[in-house]
C-alpha cells in the first residue's frame, strides 16, 4: 500500500520537474556556449508566446482537470470540445499577432504558438490519466536532443528558435499518440467549441489575473532591463518555479481526492504541507545558489537568495487554499485575490526595477505573495 502511494508521488515530481529542468539545462547550454544576451533574446520571444497561449488555452487547464474528474465517462467528448474551442481562439490570436506592429519574426511566433498548442491540448488529460513518467521522459528526451545539437552545431538565434519550435511539435505528436484512444473528430465542431468556451470562461479571468501575479515582474524586467539581466532573472525564476512545482507535485496525485475531502481533512493536510515547506525551502535555496553561482557564474546578492526563499515558502502557504477555491467554485474570490497579487507585482516592479534591478523585481514578487497569503488566509473557512 505504501509503495502504491510513493510511486505516483515520485512520478508526479518527475513530471512536474521535467519542464523546468529542461529549461534550466537548455539555458545553461546556451549561456555557456553563446552568451546571456543570446538567451535573453529567446526569453523575449518566449514571453510573447506564453502570454498569447493564455488566451488560446482559455484558462482551461484546471477546468478540464475538474471536468475529467467529474465525468470520467465523457473524457473523449470533453477533449473534443476543448480542441474545437482552442482552435477557434488560436485562429483569432494568429490574426491579431500578424496584424500587430511588433518587433518580432511573425512566422516564428505563429509556428511556435501552433507547436505549444499541439501539446497543451493534452496537458490536463495527461495529468488526469497520471501519465507522469511518459510525459517526463518525453520532455527530457527532447531536451537531450536539443542540447546535443546546441553543443555540436553552431546556430544563429533564428536557428535556435527553429529548434525549439520543432521540439514543440514533436512533443505534441507524442502526446497525441499517448491519448489517441480519446481522440475523436466527431466531437470537434463549432457548437462543441462554443460550449467549451462558454463553460470555461470563468476560469479565463482567473488565469489572466494569475499571469500578472506569476510573471508580472518578468514582463516589467523585459521592458526595463537589457537581455543579460533578463536572462539572469529568467534563470532565477525557473528555479523559483521549480520550488513551486515541487510543492504542487507533492499533492498532484491527490488532487482528485482534494476535491472530495472534508474541510477538516483538508486543513490537516495543509498543516503537513506547510511543515514540508519549512523543511524543503532552505535545501532548495542552497541548491539554487550552488547551480547559479558555479554553473551559470551569475553573481546575485544575499538579499536575492533570501527573497527567493520567501517566494518558495510563500507558495506552500497558500497553494491548498487556492485549490479549495477551485473546489468550491469560488472563482470570484480567487480572481479578486489574484488580481490584487498581479497589481502588486506589476505596480511595485514598475517602481522598484529601474532602481534595484533583479532585487527590486524579487521585492515586488514578495509583496505580491504576502498580499495573496493575507487574502487566502483571511477568507479561511469561506474559501
C-alpha positions as CSV (number, residue, x, y, z in Angstrom):
1,X,0.0,0.0,0.0
2,X,2.8,2.4,0.9
3,X,4.6,1.7,-2.4
4,X,1.3,2.5,-4.3
5,X,1.3,5.9,-2.7
6,X,5.0,6.7,-3.1
7,X,5.1,5.7,-6.8
8,X,2.6,8.3,-8.0
9,X,4.3,11.0,-5.9
10,X,7.7,10.2,-7.4
11,X,6.4,10.1,-10.9
12,X,4.4,13.3,-10.5
13,X,7.5,15.0,-9.1
14,X,9.5,13.8,-12.1
15,X,6.8,15.1,-14.5
16,X,6.5,18.4,-12.8
17,X,10.2,19.0,-12.8
18,X,10.8,17.8,-16.4
19,X,9.8,21.1,-18.0
20,X,11.7,23.5,-15.6
21,X,14.7,21.2,-15.5
22,X,14.6,21.1,-19.3
23,X,14.6,25.0,-19.4
24,X,17.4,25.1,-16.9
25,X,19.6,22.7,-18.9
26,X,18.9,24.5,-22.1
27,X,19.6,27.9,-20.7
28,X,22.8,26.6,-19.2
29,X,23.9,25.2,-22.5
30,X,23.0,28.3,-24.5
31,X,24.6,30.7,-22.0
32,X,27.8,28.7,-21.7
33,X,28.2,28.1,-25.5
34,X,27.0,31.6,-26.6
35,X,26.0,34.3,-24.1
36,X,23.4,35.6,-21.7
37,X,22.3,38.1,-24.4
38,X,21.6,35.1,-26.7
39,X,19.3,33.5,-24.1
40,X,17.7,36.9,-23.3
41,X,16.5,37.2,-26.9
42,X,14.9,33.8,-26.6
43,X,13.2,34.8,-23.4
44,X,11.7,37.9,-25.2
45,X,10.0,35.6,-27.7
46,X,9.1,33.1,-25.0
47,X,7.3,35.8,-23.0
48,X,5.2,36.8,-26.0
49,X,4.3,33.1,-26.7
50,X,3.3,32.3,-23.1
51,X,1.1,35.5,-23.0
52,X,-0.6,34.6,-26.2
53,X,-1.1,31.0,-25.0
54,X,-3.0,32.2,-22.0
55,X,-5.8,33.4,-24.4
56,X,-5.6,30.3,-26.5
57,X,-5.9,27.9,-23.6
58,X,-8.8,30.0,-22.3
59,X,-7.9,29.2,-18.7
60,X,-8.9,25.6,-19.2
61,X,-6.2,23.6,-17.5
62,X,-7.9,23.4,-14.1
63,X,-11.3,23.4,-15.7
64,X,-10.5,20.4,-17.8
65,X,-8.9,18.5,-14.9
66,X,-12.1,19.1,-12.9
67,X,-14.3,18.1,-15.9
68,X,-12.4,14.8,-16.4
69,X,-12.6,14.0,-12.7
70,X,-16.3,14.7,-12.5
71,X,-17.3,13.0,-15.8
72,X,-14.8,10.2,-16.5
73,X,-17.2,8.6,-18.9
74,X,-17.2,11.7,-21.1
75,X,-13.5,12.3,-21.4
76,X,-13.5,12.0,-25.2
77,X,-16.4,14.4,-25.6
78,X,-14.8,17.0,-23.3
79,X,-11.5,16.7,-25.1
80,X,-13.0,17.2,-28.5
81,X,-14.9,20.3,-27.3
82,X,-11.7,21.8,-25.9
83,X,-9.8,21.1,-29.1
84,X,-12.5,22.9,-31.1
85,X,-12.7,25.8,-28.8
86,X,-8.9,26.3,-28.6
87,X,-8.6,26.1,-32.4
88,X,-11.1,28.9,-32.7
89,X,-9.3,31.1,-30.3
90,X,-5.9,30.2,-31.9
91,X,-7.1,31.5,-35.3
92,X,-8.1,34.8,-33.8
93,X,-4.8,35.1,-31.9
94,X,-2.8,34.3,-35.0
95,X,-4.6,37.1,-36.9
96,X,-4.1,39.6,-34.1
97,X,-0.3,38.9,-33.9
98,X,0.1,39.0,-37.7
99,X,-1.6,42.4,-37.9
100,X,0.2,43.9,-34.8
101,X,3.3,46.1,-35.4
102,X,5.6,44.1,-33.1
103,X,9.4,43.8,-33.4
104,X,9.4,40.0,-33.8
105,X,9.7,37.5,-36.6
106,X,5.9,36.8,-37.1
107,X,6.2,33.4,-38.9
108,X,8.4,32.2,-36.0
109,X,5.8,33.4,-33.5
110,X,2.9,31.7,-35.3
111,X,4.8,28.4,-35.8
112,X,5.8,28.4,-32.1
113,X,2.2,29.1,-31.0
114,X,1.0,26.2,-33.0
115,X,3.6,23.9,-31.5
116,X,2.7,25.0,-28.0
117,X,-1.0,24.4,-28.7
118,X,-0.2,20.9,-30.1
119,X,0.9,19.5,-26.8
120,X,-1.1,21.8,-24.4
121,X,-4.3,20.3,-25.8
122,X,-3.4,17.1,-23.9
123,X,-1.8,18.5,-20.8
124,X,-4.8,18.2,-18.5
125,X,-5.6,14.8,-19.8
126,X,-2.1,13.6,-19.1
127,X,-2.4,14.8,-15.6
128,X,-5.8,13.1,-15.2
129,X,-4.5,9.8,-16.5
130,X,-1.4,10.2,-14.4
131,X,0.9,9.8,-17.4
132,X,3.7,11.4,-15.3
133,X,6.5,9.1,-16.3
134,X,5.8,9.1,-20.0
135,X,5.4,12.9,-20.0
136,X,8.7,13.4,-18.2
137,X,10.6,11.0,-20.4
138,X,9.2,12.8,-23.5
139,X,10.3,16.2,-22.2
140,X,13.7,15.1,-21.1
141,X,14.4,13.1,-24.2
142,X,13.5,16.0,-26.5
143,X,15.7,18.3,-24.3
144,X,18.6,15.9,-24.6
145,X,18.5,16.0,-28.4
146,X,18.3,19.9,-28.3
147,X,21.3,20.2,-26.1
148,X,23.3,17.8,-28.2
149,X,22.5,19.9,-31.3
150,X,23.4,23.2,-29.5
151,X,26.7,21.8,-28.2
152,X,27.7,20.3,-31.5
153,X,26.4,22.6,-34.3
154,X,26.8,26.4,-34.3
155,X,23.4,28.0,-34.6
156,X,22.1,31.6,-35.0
157,X,19.3,32.9,-32.8
158,X,16.8,32.1,-35.6
159,X,18.2,28.6,-35.8
160,X,17.9,28.2,-32.0
161,X,14.2,29.3,-32.2
162,X,13.6,26.9,-35.0
163,X,15.0,24.1,-32.9
164,X,12.6,25.0,-30.1
165,X,9.7,25.2,-32.5
166,X,10.4,21.7,-33.9
167,X,10.7,20.3,-30.3
168,X,7.2,21.7,-29.5
169,X,5.6,19.9,-32.5
170,X,7.4,16.7,-31.7
171,X,6.1,16.8,-28.2
172,X,2.6,17.5,-29.4
173,X,2.8,14.4,-31.7
174,X,4.0,12.2,-28.9
175,X,1.2,13.4,-26.5
176,X,-1.4,12.8,-29.3
177,X,-0.1,9.2,-29.6
178,X,-0.4,8.7,-25.8
179,X,-4.0,9.8,-25.9
180,X,-5.1,8.5,-29.3
181,X,-7.9,6.4,-27.8
182,X,-9.6,9.6,-26.6
183,X,-9.3,11.5,-29.9
184,X,-12.5,11.8,-31.9
185,X,-13.1,14.0,-34.9
186,X,-16.9,13.7,-34.5
187,X,-17.0,15.9,-31.4
188,X,-14.8,18.7,-33.0
189,X,-17.3,21.2,-34.2
190,X,-18.1,24.8,-33.8
191,X,-21.0,24.1,-31.5
192,X,-18.9,22.0,-29.1
193,X,-16.1,24.6,-29.2
194,X,-18.5,27.4,-28.3
195,X,-20.0,25.3,-25.5
196,X,-16.5,24.7,-24.1
197,X,-15.5,28.3,-24.3
198,X,-18.7,29.3,-22.5
199,X,-18.2,26.7,-19.7
200,X,-14.5,27.5,-19.2
201,X,-14.9,31.3,-19.5
202,X,-15.0,31.9,-15.7
203,X,-11.6,30.3,-15.4
204,X,-10.1,32.6,-18.1
205,X,-10.3,35.7,-15.9
206,X,-8.6,33.7,-13.1
207,X,-5.8,32.7,-15.4
208,X,-5.4,36.2,-16.8
209,X,-5.0,37.7,-13.3
210,X,-2.8,34.7,-12.4
211,X,-0.4,35.6,-15.2
212,X,0.1,39.0,-13.8
213,X,0.6,37.5,-10.4
214,X,3.0,34.9,-11.7
215,X,5.0,36.8,-14.4
216,X,4.3,40.5,-14.0
217,X,7.8,41.1,-12.6
218,X,9.4,39.2,-15.6
219,X,7.5,41.3,-18.2
220,X,8.4,44.6,-16.5
221,X,12.1,43.5,-16.3
222,X,12.0,42.7,-20.0
223,X,10.8,46.2,-20.7
224,X,13.2,48.0,-18.3
225,X,16.4,45.9,-18.5
226,X,18.7,44.5,-21.2
227,X,18.9,40.9,-22.4
228,X,21.6,39.9,-20.0
229,X,19.7,40.9,-16.8
230,X,16.5,39.5,-18.3
231,X,18.3,36.2,-18.9
232,X,19.7,36.1,-15.3
233,X,16.2,36.8,-13.8
234,X,14.6,34.3,-16.0
235,X,17.0,31.6,-14.9
236,X,16.3,32.5,-11.2
237,X,12.6,32.5,-11.9
238,X,12.9,29.0,-13.4
239,X,14.4,27.8,-10.1
240,X,11.7,29.5,-8.0
241,X,9.1,27.9,-10.3
242,X,10.8,24.6,-9.7
243,X,10.2,25.0,-6.0
244,X,6.6,25.8,-6.7
245,X,6.2,22.8,-8.9
246,X,7.7,20.6,-6.2
247,X,5.1,21.8,-3.9
248,X,2.4,21.1,-6.5
249,X,3.8,17.7,-7.3
250,X,3.6,16.6,-3.7
251,X,-0.2,17.0,-3.9
252,X,-0.7,16.2,-7.6
253,X,-1.6,12.5,-7.2
254,X,-4.3,13.5,-4.7
255,X,-5.8,16.5,-6.5
256,X,-8.9,14.4,-7.4
257,X,-9.3,13.4,-3.7
258,X,-8.8,17.0,-2.6
259,X,-12.0,17.9,-4.5
260,X,-13.8,15.3,-2.3
261,X,-12.2,15.6,1.1
262,X,-14.0,17.1,4.1
263,X,-12.8,20.5,5.1
264,X,-11.2,19.3,8.4
265,X,-9.2,16.7,6.4
266,X,-8.0,19.4,4.0
267,X,-6.8,21.6,6.9
268,X,-5.0,18.7,8.4
269,X,-3.3,18.0,5.0
270,X,-2.4,21.7,4.8
271,X,-0.5,21.6,8.2
272,X,1.6,18.7,6.9
273,X,2.2,20.6,3.7
274,X,3.4,23.7,5.5
275,X,5.8,21.6,7.6
276,X,7.2,20.1,4.4
277,X,7.7,23.6,3.0
278,X,9.7,24.7,6.1
279,X,12.0,21.7,5.7
280,X,12.4,21.9,2.0
281,X,12.9,25.6,1.4
282,X,16.4,26.0,2.9
283,X,17.6,22.9,0.9
284,X,16.1,24.3,-2.3
285,X,17.8,27.7,-1.9
286,X,21.1,26.1,-1.2
287,X,20.7,24.0,-4.3
288,X,19.8,27.2,-6.3
289,X,22.8,29.1,-5.0
290,X,25.1,26.3,-6.0
291,X,23.9,26.0,-9.6
292,X,23.5,29.7,-10.2
293,X,26.9,30.6,-8.7
294,X,29.1,27.7,-10.1
295,X,27.1,26.7,-13.1
296,X,25.9,29.9,-14.6
297,X,28.6,32.1,-13.0
298,X,25.9,34.6,-12.1
299,X,26.6,36.8,-9.1
300,X,23.5,37.6,-7.1
301,X,23.3,39.2,-3.6
302,X,22.4,37.5,-0.3
303,X,19.2,39.6,-0.3
304,X,18.2,38.0,-3.7
305,X,18.6,34.5,-2.2
306,X,16.6,35.4,1.0
307,X,13.8,36.7,-1.2
308,X,14.0,33.6,-3.2
309,X,13.4,31.5,-0.1
310,X,10.5,33.7,0.8
311,X,8.9,33.2,-2.6
312,X,9.2,29.4,-2.4
313,X,7.9,29.2,1.2
314,X,5.0,31.6,0.4
315,X,3.7,29.2,-2.2
316,X,3.4,26.5,0.4
317,X,1.4,28.9,2.5
318,X,-1.5,29.5,0.0
319,X,-1.4,26.7,-2.6
320,X,-4.0,24.5,-0.9
321,X,-6.3,27.4,-0.1
322,X,-6.2,28.3,-3.8
323,X,-7.1,24.7,-4.8
324,X,-10.0,24.9,-2.3
325,X,-11.3,27.9,-4.1
326,X,-11.5,25.9,-7.3
327,X,-13.2,23.0,-5.5
328,X,-16.0,25.3,-4.1
329,X,-16.4,27.2,-7.3
330,X,-15.3,30.4,-5.5
331,X,-13.8,31.8,-8.7
332,X,-14.9,35.4,-7.9
333,X,-12.9,35.4,-4.6
334,X,-10.0,33.7,-6.3
335,X,-10.0,36.2,-9.1
336,X,-10.0,39.2,-6.8
337,X,-7.1,37.8,-4.8
338,X,-5.0,37.0,-7.9
339,X,-5.9,40.4,-9.3
340,X,-4.6,42.1,-6.2
341,X,-1.4,40.0,-6.4
342,X,-0.9,40.9,-10.0
343,X,-1.4,44.6,-9.4
344,X,1.1,44.5,-6.5
345,X,3.6,42.6,-8.6
346,X,3.4,44.8,-11.7
347,X,3.0,48.1,-9.8
348,X,5.9,47.5,-7.4
349,X,8.0,46.1,-10.3
350,X,7.5,49.3,-12.3
351,X,8.6,51.3,-9.2
352,X,11.5,49.2,-8.0
353,X,13.0,47.5,-11.0
354,X,14.6,50.7,-12.6
355,X,16.4,51.4,-9.3
356,X,17.1,48.0,-7.9
357,X,17.0,45.6,-10.9
358,X,16.6,42.0,-10.0
359,X,16.4,42.7,-6.3
360,X,13.6,45.1,-7.0
361,X,11.7,42.5,-9.1
362,X,12.1,40.0,-6.2
363,X,10.8,42.5,-3.7
364,X,7.8,43.2,-5.8
365,X,7.1,39.5,-6.1
366,X,7.4,39.1,-2.3
367,X,4.9,41.9,-1.7
368,X,2.6,40.2,-4.2
369,X,2.9,36.9,-2.4
370,X,2.2,38.5,1.0
371,X,-0.9,40.0,-0.4
372,X,-2.0,36.6,-1.7
373,X,-1.3,34.9,1.7
374,X,-3.3,37.5,3.6
375,X,-6.2,37.2,1.1
376,X,-6.4,33.4,1.1
377,X,-6.0,33.1,4.9
378,X,-8.3,35.9,5.7
379,X,-11.1,34.1,4.0
380,X,-10.3,31.0,6.0
381,X,-13.1,28.5,6.0
382,X,-15.1,30.5,3.4
383,X,-12.5,29.6,0.8
